Amino acid sequence: CFDVAPDAEITLEANPESIQIRAQAEDYLHAGIRRFSLGVQSVDAEQLRLLGRIHSVADVWQALTVLRDAGARNVNVDLMWALPCPEQHRDAEETISDWLGTLRTITDWHPEHISAYALTVEEETPLFDAVAQGKYVLPSGEIQRRMFLEGAALLACAGYEQYEISNFARSSFARQHNIGYWKGEDYLGVGPAAVSTISERRWMNPTDMAQWTSLVHDGREVEELEIRTALQKKEEYMMLALRTSEGISYAEYARRFGEDFREKHARFVDSLCVVGLMQTNAARVWLTLEGMLVSNAVIARFFEEEQRCS
């Protein structure tokens, strides 16, 4: 059904325990996989247990070794930070040191890409209940701030460029499909539960395999179709662009929406620059590292500004 570009970024996402044999990794490469993303999350056995992961630390090193030996030259490692710890282990310096130690351990292996996401404890999970009951304690806001800032500095020293709040890459290894999302480009999702956005249309395929198969065989379109408004597209562009190190391009904003971003938001942008949350030049505006820490609040304020001016 599709022509695949010769340089297409084809990624396989996997957990470490599922890639333990070199021949298996070689088969993936021969099949056309060009990038591997490993859900490592941590290299601490207790943290892996807390997160409910079934792989061991040994599985992590085996998977990384197998991929390299097989010839993989584009590997991402997913990590989590701001993990809760038992009440009796609330020492701030130890918490920060453990996170920086994890990053040093991973960077010593030299993956091409590292994704580092702050943990969000979801309701109705065992971990949420354990935190609510006081068995585990989440790091304070100040500890999380230091983990983020010191972690970003460590990765920069190791040769990784932070091109988005949670993503760091060695030269030329930023992941292309996510850059497409952050730039607001169209994308097509194929398969059950896949989401697509083409121009103003957005839809999600049925999550049930049988329903999705029936839809395809009958040649029917998805019924759950959202038509994005002009305001929605504008807000999405701002939200996604401000997650990146490049930020909002004045020229791109004007091209898409026919408005001058600088003129429209000058007062708010200036107020953010004064407190060190944002920087700007003649071409664009972007969040500083401190600004990225409170990006949700900043973006919410921009939404309020847009709605007020619309």
N, C-alpha and C positions, 0 to 999 in steps of 0.2 A: 504493500500500500504506500510505502514511502521511499524516497531516495535519501540515503544517509550520506551526509557530507564526509569526505575523506578524513577531515580533522575533527569530526564530531566528538564531543566529550561524552563518553559512555561510561557511567559510574555504576559500580556494584557496591551496594551497602551490605555490610555483614558484621556479625558479632565475632569476636576472636575465636570462640570455640568452634565456629563453623568453617574456619580455614586453618587446617592443621597439617595438611599433606601437600607437598610441593607439586605433585602431579595434578592435583585438583586446581591449584593456582595457575599452573601452566595451561590447563584446559580453558580456564576463564580468559586468559590472555589470547589464546588461539581463537576463541570464539568472538573476540573483538572488544573485550573489556579493556578500557584504557586508563581507568581511574578506580581506585579502591578506597572506600570509606569505612574505617573500622570503629565500631562503637565500644571503645575502650573504657571511657568514663573515669576510671581511676586505676592506679597501680598499687593500691592499698587493699589488702584482703578484707579488712574489716569494713571499709567503705563499699566495696563491691557487694558484700553480704547485706549491708544496710540498704543498698539500692535494689536488692533483689536480683542481681545479675548472677548468672550461672557459670560464667567463665572465671578462671583463676588468673592470677598474675602470670603464672607460667604459660597459660594459654595465650596471653597477650604477646609475650616475647616469641613464642613459637609461631604465631600468625605473622608477626612482622618479619621474622627471619625467613619464613616460607615464601612470603610475597617477594622479598628482595632476591632470594635465591632463584625464584622462578623468572625474574626479570622485570618485576613491576617497578616503574619509575615515576609513578604519580600516586602517592598514598596520603590520605587524610586520616588523622586521628581525632576522634571526638572525645572531649573531656568535659567533666562537670566540676564546678567549683561552688563555694559557699555551701558545702554539705554540712548537715547537722552533726553534732558530736555528743557523746554522753555528758550528762550534767557535771560529772567530776573532772572532765577534761575541757574546761572552758578557757584555758590560757590563750590569750589573743596571739601572742608571738608564736606560739607553737602551731596554732591554726594557720597563720600566714606562712610560716616556715614550711609546713607540710605541703601547702599548695605550690609554693615556689620549688620545693623539692620534686614534686610531681612533674612540673614543667621542665626542670633540668633533666630529669630522667628521660622524658620523651624527646627533648631536643637533642640529647646525646645520640639518639637513634637517627636523627635527621630526616623526619618525614617532610614531604613537600608542603604539607598544609596541616594546620591545627585549628580545630573549632573548639572554643572554650565557652560553654554556656553556664550561666548561673542557674542553680537548681531552683525550680519552682515546685513546691510541695503541693500536690493536687489533693483536693478533698476526696474522701471515700477511698483512701489508700492506707495500707498498714503504716507507712511512714508518717502520713498526716496524723493518724491516731497516736503514734508514739510521741510525736512532737507535742500534740495537744495534751497528752498525759504527763509531760515533763520528763519523759525518759531520755529525750534528745533535745538539744538546744541549737537553734539556728545562730550563725554568727551575727553579731550586731551590725548595724549599718556602717559604722566606722571601720570595723574589721573587713567587711565586704568591699568598702571603698579602697582600702589598702591592698586587698587581694587583687582587685581589678587593675589598679594603677601600677603596682609593683610587678604584677604578672605581665602586663603589656610592656613594661620597660625591659623585663628579662627577655621576652620574646624578640623585641626589637634588637637587643644586643646579640641575640642568636641568629639574626638575619631574617626574621619574619616581619613582613609589613602588615600592619593592621589596616585592612581595607574595608572592614565593617565591624560593628560593635563586638561581635563574637568570633570573627574569623581573621586568621593570620596566615600569610602565605609567603613562601620563598619566591624569588623573582620569576614571573610568568606563570605561576601556578595558582592564581586566584581561580575559584571555580566559576565556570562560565554560566551555568544554568541559574545559579543564584544571582549573579550579576544581572542577568536578564530580568529576574523578578524585581530586584531593587531599582532597576531603571524603568520599570513599568511596561516591559515589552510583552507582546502576546505570547501565550504558551498553551499548548494542547496536552491534556492529560488523557492517557489511554488506560482502560481497565477499570475494574470495580473501585468505587470511591474516589476516582481521580477527578481533580478539579481543572477546569479550563477557563481561560479568559481570552477572548478575542474581541478587540475593540471595546464596545460598551456592553457586550454580552458575557455573562459568567454563569457557569453551570457545574454541577457535580453529578457524576455518574452514580447509579445505585450502588450501595455498599454490598448488597447481596449478590453473590456470584450468579445464581440462577436468573435473577431479575436482569442483571447486566447482560448475560448471554442472550436472553430472550429479546432484549432491546436491540442488540446488534443484529441478530438473525432476522428480526422483523423490519430492520431498517428504520426504526422509529427514533425520534429525537428525545432527549431528556425533557421531562415535564417541568422539573424544578429549574427555572431559568430566571436569572436576575438581570435586569437592565440597569447598568450603573448610570447614575446621574452625573452631570458635569461637576457638581460639588464633590461627589464621591471620588471621582477620578482625580480631582485636584488634591483632596485630602490624602488619598492613597499615594500619590506621587510625593507629597511632602513627607509623609510618614516613612516611606521606603528610602527616599533619598537622604534623609537626615540620619538614617542608620549607617550610612557609608562615610568613609573618610573624605570623599569628594564633596558630599553635601548637595545642596540645591544649586544648580546652574541657572543663573539669571537668563541666559539666552534660551535654554531649554524650556524654562518655565514660560517665558514670553511666547515661544513657538507653539507650545501646547495650549496655552490658555489666553493668549493675547493680552496679558497684563504685565505690569512692571512690579516684580516681587519687591525690589528695594524700596520703591515708593510706597507700596501698600503696607509693608511691615517694618518700615525704618525705625520707628520708635521702639518696638518690641525687640528687634534685633540689636539695637544699640544698648538696651538695658541688659541683654544677655551678655554682650561683649564686655560691658563694664565689670560684671561679676565673674568673668572668666569662663563662661559656659559656651561661648560661641566665638568664632572668628570669621572675618569676611575680607574679601578683596574686591577688585573691580569686576571679577567674573562670577563669583560664587560666595556662598555662605555655608559654614559647616560647624558641627559641634566639636568642642575640645574633648579630651578624655574625661574631664570633670563633667562636661555637658552630657556625654554619653551615659554617665552613671545615672542621670535623672532624665533620660531621653523621653520616657513616657510622659512625664509631666510637661516637658517643653513642647512636645508634639501636641498634647492636649490643648495647650494654650494657643498654638498656631491654629488648631481647628476652630477654637472660639473666635479668633481674629477673622478667619475666613468666613465663618457663618455671620459674624457681625457686619462684615463688609459686603456680603453677597446680597 
